[in-house]
Amino acid sequence: MHGNPPPSPAAPQGQAGGRLWTRDYVRVLVLQMCFGLSYSAFLLLPKYLRAELRSSATEIGWVTGAALVVAAVAGPLLGSGVTRLSKRWVLFSGLVGSGVAALAFAAVDRVGPLLYGLRLLQGLAFVAVFNSTAVIVADRVDGSRLGQAIGYLGLSMLATNALAPAVTEPLADALGWGVAFSSAGVLALVASLGVLSIPDDPEPVQEVDHPPISVADRRLLATYYASALVGVGLGVMFTFTQPFALQLGAERVGDFFFGYVASAVFMRTVLARLADRVGAGRVAVAALLLYSVVVLTTARLSPPLLVLLGIGLGAAHGLIYPALTAFALGRVSSRQRGPVMGWFAGCYNAGFAMSVLCLGPVADRVGFPVVFVVAGILVLTGVHPLRRAVADAGP
């Protein structure tokens, strides 16, 4: 494969030289963080379901997975839509949908049609925001900074994985889950107004200098498979670590998210340019292997290990998201980024959904440790095909 191309002569002044911190880029980061604060309040959904609605592990898996099922199906469709429609209006729609769904959680009193309907809306909102922000950033930054730019984009939401539960958990304890979730909804709706400050879609800063490839290219298929396995790993860690820890006597689970975020923030700040310098593909392979080790280790969970497991998960996810995304988007033309990102996100959401839907009943029947062993082995199966894809892609 060819290296990063030179900036387009038509690139806006100030961006051609590889400038990252443009006004548009900062605006997207702020909007992503606001969305993250709202959406990440629902990382505590398993606790809410177990403690408030007395749900079983199977029900927790189905409710959690509902959002990811629709996201997996809608991902490729929205990916094409991001290419054809205004990206900022796709982003606006996602923020509004997220806000409306969160506000409506105040009316939920049981596991039923309303709850599942709201989760479906949240799934659509997530993939709309996830796809549009990634493509907006890829179109506005120089290719030599793409891994770093995607890393900071993910970091802007990742930080909220600790901040949102830290605020939501005590707020729910004091005022109830309805108030906690409604507050998240208001934040998303307010953030949607900020989309209007982003200019209409510009011409991409640069074009990739190699010819278009099929979205079903063998190298991309390995990337999609790895993305699905990241979904499997994160799905079981976020969904089943909480009820497993509560079963073992833990009273609070927020420390897991603090460890996760602290580690991931370190990876995406101190090691922000690692993927650009060493190679996005190489970093992705190593991170996927680490992911497998962390998931397998969780089978031996005890409450004091929550923070350490969070740190391990944060290290793996902090590295793999920007590296794997840059490896995929950096090798296709700007016109293909929407569809490729759609399939990439769709596979991630499919992996997340299928893991929690299928492994919830396993947890009810044979226990949580088996869930983490099965998921860890599945994640491991993606290392070899991704390594081959990286080798085929070249420097």
Contacts in CASP RR format, 6 or more apart in sequence:
PFRMAT RR
TARGET T0000
AUTHOR 0000-0000-0000
METHOD contacts of the structure
MODEL  1
MHGNPPPSPAAPQGQAGGRLWTRDYVRVLVLQMCFGLSYSAFLLLPKYLR
AELRSSATEIGWVTGAALVVAAVAGPLLGSGVTRLSKRWVLFSGLVGSGV
AALAFAAVDRVGPLLYGLRLLQGLAFVAVFNSTAVIVADRVDGSRLGQAI
GYLGLSMLATNALAPAVTEPLADALGWGVAFSSAGVLALVASLGVLSIPD
DPEPVQEVDHPPISVADRRLLATYYASALVGVGLGVMFTFTQPFALQLGA
ERVGDFFFGYVASAVFMRTVLARLADRVGAGRVAVAALLLYSVVVLTTAR
LSPPLLVLLGIGLGAAHGLIYPALTAFALGRVSSRQRGPVMGWFAGCYNA
GFAMSVLCLGPVADRVGFPVVFVVAGILVLTGVHPLRRAVADAGP
1 210 0 8 1.000
1 331 0 8 1.000
1 393 0 8 1.000
1 394 0 8 1.000
1 395 0 8 1.000
2 209 0 8 1.000
2 210 0 8 1.000
3 209 0 8 1.000
3 395 0 8 1.000
4 142 0 8 1.000
4 143 0 8 1.000
4 144 0 8 1.000
5 143 0 8 1.000
5 206 0 8 1.000
5 207 0 8 1.000
5 208 0 8 1.000
5 209 0 8 1.000
6 206 0 8 1.000
7 15 0 8 1.000
7 16 0 8 1.000
7 17 0 8 1.000
7 18 0 8 1.000
7 142 0 8 1.000
7 205 0 8 1.000
7 206 0 8 1.000
8 16 0 8 1.000
8 203 0 8 1.000
8 204 0 8 1.000
8 205 0 8 1.000
8 206 0 8 1.000
8 207 0 8 1.000
10 203 0 8 1.000
11 142 0 8 1.000
11 205 0 8 1.000
11 206 0 8 1.000
12 202 0 8 1.000
12 205 0 8 1.000
14 22 0 8 1.000
15 22 0 8 1.000
15 140 0 8 1.000
15 141 0 8 1.000
15 142 0 8 1.000
15 205 0 8 1.000
16 142 0 8 1.000
16 205 0 8 1.000
17 142 0 8 1.000
18 141 0 8 1.000
18 142 0 8 1.000
18 143 0 8 1.000
18 144 0 8 1.000
18 145 0 8 1.000
19 142 0 8 1.000
20 141 0 8 1.000
20 142 0 8 1.000
20 145 0 8 1.000
20 148 0 8 1.000
20 149 0 8 1.000
20 152 0 8 1.000
22 140 0 8 1.000
22 141 0 8 1.000
24 136 0 8 1.000
24 140 0 8 1.000
24 198 0 8 1.000
24 199 0 8 1.000
25 137 0 8 1.000
25 140 0 8 1.000
25 141 0 8 1.000
25 149 0 8 1.000
27 194 0 8 1.000
27 197 0 8 1.000
27 198 0 8 1.000
28 133 0 8 1.000
28 136 0 8 1.000
28 137 0 8 1.000
28 153 0 8 1.000
28 198 0 8 1.000
29 152 0 8 1.000
29 153 0 8 1.000
29 156 0 8 1.000
30 156 0 8 1.000
31 91 0 8 1.000
31 95 0 8 1.000
31 133 0 8 1.000
31 191 0 8 1.000
31 194 0 8 1.000
31 195 0 8 1.000
31 198 0 8 1.000
32 129 0 8 1.000
32 133 0 8 1.000
32 153 0 8 1.000
32 154 0 8 1.000
32 156 0 8 1.000
32 157 0 8 1.000
33 156 0 8 1.000
33 157 0 8 1.000
33 159 0 8 1.000
33 160 0 8 1.000
34 95 0 8 1.000
34 187 0 8 1.000
34 188 0 8 1.000
34 190 0 8 1.000
34 191 0 8 1.000
35 95 0 8 1.000
35 98 0 8 1.000
35 129 0 8 1.000
35 157 0 8 1.000
35 188 0 8 1.000
35 191 0 8 1.000
36 157 0 8 1.000
36 160 0 8 1.000
36 164 0 8 1.000
37 160 0 8 1.000
37 163 0 8 1.000
37 164 0 8 1.000
37 184 0 8 1.000
37 187 0 8 1.000
38 98 0 8 1.000
38 99 0 8 1.000
38 102 0 8 1.000
38 164 0 8 1.000
38 184 0 8 1.000
38 185 0 8 1.000
38 187 0 8 1.000
38 188 0 8 1.000
38 191 0 8 1.000
39 98 0 8 1.000
39 122 0 8 1.000
39 125 0 8 1.000
39 126 0 8 1.000
39 129 0 8 1.000
39 157 0 8 1.000
39 160 0 8 1.000
39 164 0 8 1.000
39 184 0 8 1.000
39 188 0 8 1.000
40 157 0 8 1.000
40 160 0 8 1.000
40 161 0 8 1.000
40 163 0 8 1.000
40 164 0 8 1.000
40 165 0 8 1.000
41 102 0 8 1.000
41 164 0 8 1.000
41 165 0 8 1.000
41 167 0 8 1.000
41 168 0 8 1.000
41 180 0 8 1.000
41 181 0 8 1.000
41 183 0 8 1.000
41 184 0 8 1.000
42 102 0 8 1.000
42 122 0 8 1.000
42 181 0 8 1.000
42 184 0 8 1.000
43 161 0 8 1.000
43 164 0 8 1.000
43 165 0 8 1.000
43 238 0 8 1.000
43 257 0 8 1.000
44 165 0 8 1.000
44 168 0 8 1.000
44 169 0 8 1.000
44 172 0 8 1.000
44 242 0 8 1.000
44 253 0 8 1.000
45 60 0 8 1.000
45 63 0 8 1.000
45 64 0 8 1.000
46 60 0 8 1.000
46 64 0 8 1.000
46 238 0 8 1.000
46 239 0 8 1.000
46 240 0 8 1.000
46 242 0 8 1.000
46 243 0 8 1.000
47 169 0 8 1.000
47 242 0 8 1.000
47 243 0 8 1.000
47 246 0 8 1.000
47 253 0 8 1.000
48 172 0 8 1.000
48 177 0 8 1.000
49 55 0 8 1.000
49 59 0 8 1.000
49 60 0 8 1.000
49 63 0 8 1.000
49 111 0 8 1.000
50 60 0 8 1.000
50 242 0 8 1.000
50 243 0 8 1.000
50 246 0 8 1.000
51 246 0 8 1.000
52 177 0 8 1.000
53 59 0 8 1.000
53 109 0 8 1.000
53 110 0 8 1.000
53 111 0 8 1.000
55 63 0 8 1.000
55 111 0 8 1.000
56 364 0 8 1.000
57 240 0 8 1.000
57 243 0 8 1.000
57 360 0 8 1.000
57 361 0 8 1.000
57 363 0 8 1.000
57 364 0 8 1.000
57 368 0 8 1.000
58 360 0 8 1.000
58 361 0 8 1.000
58 363 0 8 1.000
58 364 0 8 1.000
59 111 0 8 1.000
60 239 0 8 1.000
60 240 0 8 1.000
60 243 0 8 1.000
60 356 0 8 1.000
60 360 0 8 1.000
61 239 0 8 1.000
61 356 0 8 1.000
61 357 0 8 1.000
61 359 0 8 1.000
61 360 0 8 1.000
62 356 0 8 1.000
62 357 0 8 1.000
63 111 0 8 1.000
63 115 0 8 1.000
63 116 0 8 1.000
63 119 0 8 1.000
64 119 0 8 1.000
64 235 0 8 1.000
64 239 0 8 1.000
64 356 0 8 1.000
65 119 0 8 1.000
65 352 0 8 1.000
65 353 0 8 1.000
65 356 0 8 1.000
65 357 0 8 1.000
66 116 0 8 1.000
66 117 0 8 1.000
66 119 0 8 1.000
66 120 0 8 1.000
66 353 0 8 1.000
67 119 0 8 1.000
67 120 0 8 1.000
67 122 0 8 1.000
67 123 0 8 1.000
67 126 0 8 1.000
67 353 0 8 1.000
68 123 0 8 1.000
68 349 0 8 1.000
68 350 0 8 1.000
68 351 0 8 1.000
68 352 0 8 1.000
68 353 0 8 1.000
68 356 0 8 1.000
69 120 0 8 1.000
69 349 0 8 1.000
69 350 0 8 1.000
69 353 0 8 1.000
69 357 0 8 1.000
70 120 0 8 1.000
70 123 0 8 1.000
70 124 0 8 1.000
71 123 0 8 1.000
71 124 0 8 1.000
71 126 0 8 1.000
71 127 0 8 1.000
71 345 0 8 1.000
71 346 0 8 1.000
71 349 0 8 1.000
71 353 0 8 1.000
72 346 0 8 1.000
72 347 0 8 1.000
72 349 0 8 1.000
72 350 0 8 1.000
72 351 0 8 1.000
72 353 0 8 1.000
73 346 0 8 1.000
74 123 0 8 1.000
74 124 0 8 1.000
74 127 0 8 1.000
74 346 0 8 1.000
75 127 0 8 1.000
75 131 0 8 1.000
75 342 0 8 1.000
75 343 0 8 1.000
75 345 0 8 1.000
75 346 0 8 1.000
75 349 0 8 1.000
76 339 0 8 1.000
76 342 0 8 1.000
76 343 0 8 1.000
76 346 0 8 1.000
78 90 0 8 1.000
78 127 0 8 1.000
78 128 0 8 1.000
78 131 0 8 1.000
78 342 0 8 1.000
79 131 0 8 1.000
79 135 0 8 1.000
79 338 0 8 1.000
79 339 0 8 1.000
79 341 0 8 1.000
79 342 0 8 1.000
79 343 0 8 1.000
79 345 0 8 1.000
80 338 0 8 1.000
80 339 0 8 1.000
80 342 0 8 1.000
81 90 0 8 1.000
81 338 0 8 1.000
82 90 0 8 1.000
82 131 0 8 1.000
82 132 0 8 1.000
82 135 0 8 1.000
82 338 0 8 1.000
82 341 0 8 1.000
82 342 0 8 1.000
83 135 0 8 1.000
83 335 0 8 1.000
83 337 0 8 1.000
83 338 0 8 1.000
83 339 0 8 1.000
86 200 0 8 1.000
86 201 0 8 1.000
87 132 0 8 1.000
87 135 0 8 1.000
87 136 0 8 1.000
87 139 0 8 1.000
87 201 0 8 1.000
88 132 0 8 1.000
88 136 0 8 1.000
88 195 0 8 1.000
88 196 0 8 1.000
88 198 0 8 1.000
88 200 0 8 1.000
88 201 0 8 1.000
89 195 0 8 1.000
90 128 0 8 1.000
90 131 0 8 1.000
90 132 0 8 1.000
91 128 0 8 1.000
91 129 0 8 1.000
91 132 0 8 1.000
91 133 0 8 1.000
91 136 0 8 1.000
91 195 0 8 1.000
91 198 0 8 1.000
92 192 0 8 1.000
92 195 0 8 1.000
92 196 0 8 1.000
93 125 0 8 1.000
93 128 0 8 1.000
94 124 0 8 1.000
94 125 0 8 1.000
94 126 0 8 1.000
94 128 0 8 1.000
94 129 0 8 1.000
94 192 0 8 1.000
95 125 0 8 1.000
95 129 0 8 1.000
95 188 0 8 1.000
95 189 0 8 1.000
95 191 0 8 1.000
95 192 0 8 1.000
95 195 0 8 1.000
96 125 0 8 1.000
96 188 0 8 1.000
96 189 0 8 1.000
96 192 0 8 1.000
97 121 0 8 1.000
97 122 0 8 1.000
97 124 0 8 1.000
97 125 0 8 1.000
97 188 0 8 1.000
98 121 0 8 1.000
98 122 0 8 1.000
98 125 0 8 1.000
98 126 0 8 1.000
98 129 0 8 1.000
98 185 0 8 1.000
98 188 0 8 1.000
99 125 0 8 1.000
99 184 0 8 1.000
99 185 0 8 1.000
99 186 0 8 1.000
99 187 0 8 1.000
99 188 0 8 1.000
99 189 0 8 1.000
99 192 0 8 1.000
100 121 0 8 1.000
100 185 0 8 1.000
100 189 0 8 1.000
101 118 0 8 1.000
101 119 0 8 1.000
101 121 0 8 1.000
101 122 0 8 1.000
101 125 0 8 1.000
101 185 0 8 1.000
102 122 0 8 1.000
102 181 0 8 1.000
102 182 0 8 1.000
102 184 0 8 1.000
102 185 0 8 1.000
102 188 0 8 1.000
103 181 0 8 1.000
103 182 0 8 1.000
103 185 0 8 1.000
103 186 0 8 1.000
103 189 0 8 1.000
104 114 0 8 1.000
104 118 0 8 1.000
105 118 0 8 1.000
105 177 0 8 1.000
105 178 0 8 1.000
105 181 0 8 1.000
105 182 0 8 1.000
106 178 0 8 1.000
106 179 0 8 1.000
106 181 0 8 1.000
106 182 0 8 1.000
107 114 0 8 1.000
108 114 0 8 1.000
108 115 0 8 1.000
108 118 0 8 1.000
123 349 0 8 1.000
126 349 0 8 1.000
127 342 0 8 1.000
127 345 0 8 1.000
127 346 0 8 1.000
127 349 0 8 1.000
130 345 0 8 1.000
131 338 0 8 1.000
131 341 0 8 1.000
131 342 0 8 1.000
131 345 0 8 1.000
133 153 0 8 1.000
134 150 0 8 1.000
134 153 0 8 1.000
134 325 0 8 1.000
134 329 0 8 1.000
134 341 0 8 1.000
135 337 0 8 1.000
135 338 0 8 1.000
135 341 0 8 1.000
136 198 0 8 1.000
136 201 0 8 1.000
137 149 0 8 1.000
137 150 0 8 1.000
137 153 0 8 1.000
138 146 0 8 1.000
138 149 0 8 1.000
138 150 0 8 1.000
138 204 0 8 1.000
138 329 0 8 1.000
138 330 0 8 1.000
138 334 0 8 1.000
138 337 0 8 1.000
138 341 0 8 1.000
139 201 0 8 1.000
139 202 0 8 1.000
139 204 0 8 1.000
139 205 0 8 1.000
139 334 0 8 1.000
139 337 0 8 1.000
140 202 0 8 1.000
140 204 0 8 1.000
140 205 0 8 1.000
141 149 0 8 1.000
141 205 0 8 1.000
142 205 0 8 1.000
142 206 0 8 1.000
143 205 0 8 1.000
143 206 0 8 1.000
143 330 0 8 1.000
144 276 0 8 1.000
145 276 0 8 1.000
146 276 0 8 1.000
146 326 0 8 1.000
146 329 0 8 1.000
146 330 0 8 1.000
147 273 0 8 1.000
147 275 0 8 1.000
147 276 0 8 1.000
147 280 0 8 1.000
147 322 0 8 1.000
147 323 0 8 1.000
147 325 0 8 1.000
147 326 0 8 1.000
148 272 0 8 1.000
148 273 0 8 1.000
148 275 0 8 1.000
148 276 0 8 1.000
148 322 0 8 1.000
150 321 0 8 1.000
150 322 0 8 1.000
150 325 0 8 1.000
150 326 0 8 1.000
150 329 0 8 1.000
151 268 0 8 1.000
151 272 0 8 1.000
151 318 0 8 1.000
151 321 0 8 1.000
151 322 0 8 1.000
152 268 0 8 1.000
152 272 0 8 1.000
153 322 0 8 1.000
154 268 0 8 1.000
154 321 0 8 1.000
154 322 0 8 1.000
155 264 0 8 1.000
155 265 0 8 1.000
155 268 0 8 1.000
155 269 0 8 1.000
158 261 0 8 1.000
158 264 0 8 1.000
158 265 0 8 1.000
158 268 0 8 1.000
158 317 0 8 1.000
158 318 0 8 1.000
159 261 0 8 1.000
159 265 0 8 1.000
161 257 0 8 1.000
161 260 0 8 1.000
161 261 0 8 1.000
161 264 0 8 1.000
162 254 0 8 1.000
162 257 0 8 1.000
162 258 0 8 1.000
162 259 0 8 1.000
162 260 0 8 1.000
162 261 0 8 1.000
162 262 0 8 1.000
163 261 0 8 1.000
164 184 0 8 1.000
165 254 0 8 1.000
165 257 0 8 1.000
166 254 0 8 1.000
166 257 0 8 1.000
166 258 0 8 1.000
168 180 0 8 1.000
168 181 0 8 1.000
168 183 0 8 1.000
168 184 0 8 1.000
169 252 0 8 1.000
169 254 0 8 1.000
171 179 0 8 1.000
171 180 0 8 1.000
171 183 0 8 1.000
172 178 0 8 1.000
172 179 0 8 1.000
172 180 0 8 1.000
204 334 0 8 1.000
207 333 0 8 1.000
207 334 0 8 1.000
208 330 0 8 1.000
208 331 0 8 1.000
208 332 0 8 1.000
208 333 0 8 1.000
208 334 0 8 1.000
210 331 0 8 1.000
211 333 0 8 1.000
212 332 0 8 1.000
212 333 0 8 1.000
212 335 0 8 1.000
212 336 0 8 1.000
213 220 0 8 1.000
213 331 0 8 1.000
213 332 0 8 1.000
213 336 0 8 1.000
214 220 0 8 1.000
215 336 0 8 1.000
215 339 0 8 1.000
215 340 0 8 1.000
215 343 0 8 1.000
218 389 0 8 1.000
218 392 0 8 1.000
219 331 0 8 1.000
219 389 0 8 1.000
219 392 0 8 1.000
219 393 0 8 1.000
220 328 0 8 1.000
220 332 0 8 1.000
220 340 0 8 1.000
220 343 0 8 1.000
222 382 0 8 1.000
222 385 0 8 1.000
222 386 0 8 1.000
222 388 0 8 1.000
222 389 0 8 1.000
223 324 0 8 1.000
223 327 0 8 1.000
223 328 0 8 1.000
223 344 0 8 1.000
223 386 0 8 1.000
223 389 0 8 1.000
224 343 0 8 1.000
224 344 0 8 1.000
224 347 0 8 1.000
225 347 0 8 1.000
225 382 0 8 1.000
225 385 0 8 1.000
225 386 0 8 1.000
226 284 0 8 1.000
226 288 0 8 1.000
226 320 0 8 1.000
226 324 0 8 1.000
226 382 0 8 1.000
226 385 0 8 1.000
226 386 0 8 1.000
227 324 0 8 1.000
227 344 0 8 1.000
227 345 0 8 1.000
227 346 0 8 1.000
227 347 0 8 1.000
227 348 0 8 1.000
228 347 0 8 1.000
228 348 0 8 1.000
228 350 0 8 1.000
228 351 0 8 1.000
229 288 0 8 1.000
229 291 0 8 1.000
229 351 0 8 1.000
229 378 0 8 1.000
229 379 0 8 1.000
229 381 0 8 1.000
229 382 0 8 1.000
230 288 0 8 1.000
230 291 0 8 1.000
230 317 0 8 1.000
230 320 0 8 1.000
230 321 0 8 1.000
230 324 0 8 1.000
230 348 0 8 1.000
230 379 0 8 1.000
231 348 0 8 1.000
231 349 0 8 1.000
231 351 0 8 1.000
231 352 0 8 1.000
231 355 0 8 1.000
232 351 0 8 1.000
232 352 0 8 1.000
232 354 0 8 1.000
232 355 0 8 1.000
232 375 0 8 1.000
232 376 0 8 1.000
232 378 0 8 1.000
232 379 0 8 1.000
233 291 0 8 1.000
233 295 0 8 1.000
233 352 0 8 1.000
233 355 0 8 1.000
233 375 0 8 1.000
233 376 0 8 1.000
233 378 0 8 1.000
233 379 0 8 1.000
234 313 0 8 1.000
234 317 0 8 1.000
234 352 0 8 1.000
235 351 0 8 1.000
235 352 0 8 1.000
235 355 0 8 1.000
235 356 0 8 1.000
236 295 0 8 1.000
236 298 0 8 1.000
236 355 0 8 1.000
236 356 0 8 1.000
236 359 0 8 1.000
236 371 0 8 1.000
236 372 0 8 1.000
236 375 0 8 1.000
237 294 0 8 1.000
237 295 0 8 1.000
237 298 0 8 1.000
237 309 0 8 1.000
237 310 0 8 1.000
237 313 0 8 1.000
239 355 0 8 1.000
239 356 0 8 1.000
240 356 0 8 1.000
240 359 0 8 1.000
240 360 0 8 1.000
240 363 0 8 1.000
240 368 0 8 1.000
240 371 0 8 1.000
240 372 0 8 1.000
241 253 0 8 1.000
241 256 0 8 1.000
241 298 0 8 1.000
241 301 0 8 1.000
241 306 0 8 1.000
241 309 0 8 1.000
242 253 0 8 1.000
242 256 0 8 1.000
243 363 0 8 1.000
243 368 0 8 1.000
244 298 0 8 1.000
244 301 0 8 1.000
244 363 0 8 1.000
244 368 0 8 1.000
245 253 0 8 1.000
245 256 0 8 1.000
245 301 0 8 1.000
245 303 0 8 1.000
245 306 0 8 1.000
246 253 0 8 1.000
247 368 0 8 1.000
248 301 0 8 1.000
248 302 0 8 1.000
248 303 0 8 1.000
249 303 0 8 1.000
250 303 0 8 1.000
250 306 0 8 1.000
253 306 0 8 1.000
254 306 0 8 1.000
255 306 0 8 1.000
255 307 0 8 1.000
256 306 0 8 1.000
256 307 0 8 1.000
256 309 0 8 1.000
256 310 0 8 1.000
257 310 0 8 1.000
258 307 0 8 1.000
259 307 0 8 1.000
259 310 0 8 1.000
259 311 0 8 1.000
259 314 0 8 1.000
260 310 0 8 1.000
260 311 0 8 1.000
260 312 0 8 1.000
260 313 0 8 1.000
260 314 0 8 1.000
260 317 0 8 1.000
261 314 0 8 1.000
262 311 0 8 1.000
263 310 0 8 1.000
263 311 0 8 1.000
263 312 0 8 1.000
263 313 0 8 1.000
263 314 0 8 1.000
263 315 0 8 1.000
263 318 0 8 1.000
264 314 0 8 1.000
264 315 0 8 1.000
264 317 0 8 1.000
264 318 0 8 1.000
266 315 0 8 1.000
267 314 0 8 1.000
267 315 0 8 1.000
267 318 0 8 1.000
267 319 0 8 1.000
268 318 0 8 1.000
268 322 0 8 1.000
271 319 0 8 1.000
274 283 0 8 1.000
274 319 0 8 1.000
274 323 0 8 1.000
275 281 0 8 1.000
275 283 0 8 1.000
275 284 0 8 1.000
275 319 0 8 1.000
275 322 0 8 1.000
275 323 0 8 1.000
275 326 0 8 1.000
275 327 0 8 1.000
276 326 0 8 1.000
279 323 0 8 1.000
279 395 0 8 1.000
280 322 0 8 1.000
280 323 0 8 1.000
280 324 0 8 1.000
280 326 0 8 1.000
280 327 0 8 1.000
280 330 0 8 1.000
281 323 0 8 1.000
281 324 0 8 1.000
281 327 0 8 1.000
281 386 0 8 1.000
281 390 0 8 1.000
281 393 0 8 1.000
282 390 0 8 1.000
283 319 0 8 1.000
283 320 0 8 1.000
283 323 0 8 1.000
284 319 0 8 1.000
284 320 0 8 1.000
284 323 0 8 1.000
284 324 0 8 1.000
284 327 0 8 1.000
284 386 0 8 1.000
284 390 0 8 1.000
285 383 0 8 1.000
285 386 0 8 1.000
285 387 0 8 1.000
285 390 0 8 1.000
286 319 0 8 1.000
287 316 0 8 1.000
287 317 0 8 1.000
287 318 0 8 1.000
287 319 0 8 1.000
287 320 0 8 1.000
287 323 0 8 1.000
287 324 0 8 1.000
288 316 0 8 1.000
288 320 0 8 1.000
288 379 0 8 1.000
288 382 0 8 1.000
288 383 0 8 1.000
288 386 0 8 1.000
289 380 0 8 1.000
289 383 0 8 1.000
290 312 0 8 1.000
290 315 0 8 1.000
290 316 0 8 1.000
290 319 0 8 1.000
291 313 0 8 1.000
291 316 0 8 1.000
291 317 0 8 1.000
291 320 0 8 1.000
291 376 0 8 1.000
291 379 0 8 1.000
292 376 0 8 1.000
292 377 0 8 1.000
292 379 0 8 1.000
292 380 0 8 1.000
292 383 0 8 1.000
294 309 0 8 1.000
294 310 0 8 1.000
294 312 0 8 1.000
294 313 0 8 1.000
294 316 0 8 1.000
295 372 0 8 1.000
295 375 0 8 1.000
295 376 0 8 1.000
295 379 0 8 1.000
296 372 0 8 1.000
296 373 0 8 1.000
296 376 0 8 1.000
296 377 0 8 1.000
297 309 0 8 1.000
298 309 0 8 1.000
298 372 0 8 1.000
299 368 0 8 1.000
299 369 0 8 1.000
299 370 0 8 1.000
299 372 0 8 1.000
299 373 0 8 1.000
300 369 0 8 1.000
301 309 0 8 1.000
301 368 0 8 1.000
301 369 0 8 1.000
301 372 0 8 1.000
324 344 0 8 1.000
325 341 0 8 1.000
325 344 0 8 1.000
327 390 0 8 1.000
327 393 0 8 1.000
328 340 0 8 1.000
328 341 0 8 1.000
328 344 0 8 1.000
329 337 0 8 1.000
329 340 0 8 1.000
329 341 0 8 1.000
331 393 0 8 1.000
332 340 0 8 1.000
355 375 0 8 1.000
355 378 0 8 1.000
359 371 0 8 1.000
359 374 0 8 1.000
359 375 0 8 1.000
360 371 0 8 1.000
362 370 0 8 1.000
362 371 0 8 1.000
362 374 0 8 1.000
363 370 0 8 1.000
363 371 0 8 1.000
END
